[in-house]
Amino acid sequence: MQGLIGKKLGMTQVFSAEGNLVPVTVIKTGPCTVVQKKTQQRDGYTALQLGFGSQKPHRVSQPVLGHTQKSGAGPFAVLREFRVDDIDGYEVGGEITVGQVFQSGDRVNVVGRTKGRGYAGVMKRHGMGGFPKSHGTHEYFRHGGAIGNRSYPGKIFKGKRMAGHYGNDRMKALNLQVVDVQPDENLLFLRGSIPGARGQVVLIHKP
């Protein structure tokens, strides 16, 4: 198994064996339930579909509810697939814990979504400086300024930095070190920060 589903709990700091203070992100990782086994003969590839978290039955569709109940659990808040070379060692309805997949010293990649900031202006979105606060500037302090062109090319090129939707983007943090694993509490401690707010669902997998 190469990865699991987790939920970001927040950041703290721990001391390493050398006595150094290390900033870490705490992730509640699993336990994940095996919902479906993908086979080479039927699906063209081998993988496991895992479920994580709980969801109220009336919040999911009837097909999804019937699909997850085949595993004897669910419905789940999140369903994700992970490629596996050999699925014979796993059974539908079985649980996979963080201690079975990761251990201290491993390197992992984390996929999450950044904080959504809604519709943002050019100063917050792109770090522009704005206009002078004096000398006759009126109601234009945080604007982006003129965007017009001359007669040639006579248009605005795509990619012009302007106000718009900011955040809520899928992002991957690469090659993070596993500082500690606490299987009893399903906790994973990763060195540094990962994308997303507290409570954000993330995917942790080995490179």
MOSUL-V580768 format. One line per field, one symbol per residue. ss: DSSP state (h for helix, s for strand, l for the rest). phi: phi as a letter, one per 30 degrees, with the letter a starting at -180 (. if undefined). burial: b if it has 24 or more other C-alpha atoms within 12 Angstrom, else e. Layout:
ss->???
phi->???
burial->???
This chain:
ss->llssssssssssssslllllsssssssssllssssssslhhhhlllssssssllllhhhllhhhhhhhhllllllllsssssslllllllllllsslhhhhlllllsssssssllssssslhhhhhlllllllllllllllllllllllllllllllllllllssssllssssssssssssshhhlssssslllllllllssssssl
phi->.cabcbbdckcabbcdddjddcdbccbdcidccdcacccddcciacaccccbicbdedcbdddddddddddibjdcdbbbcbdbdbcddbbdjdcccdddccbejdcbcbcacdddcidcdddddbiddicecbhidbhbdcddidcdbdebdiacddjedbdldbihcdbbcchddddabcddchcbccdjcbdjddjddbccbdd
burial->bbbbbbbbbbbeeeeeeeeeeebbbbbbbbbbbbbbbbeeeeeeeebbbbbbbeeeeeeeeeeebebbeebebbbbbbbbbbbbeeeeebebbebbbbbebbebebbbbbbbbbeeeeeebbeeeeeeeeeeeeeeeeeeebbbeeeeeeeeeeeeeeeebbeeeeeeeeeebeebbbbbbbeeebbbbbbbbbbbbeebbbbbbbe
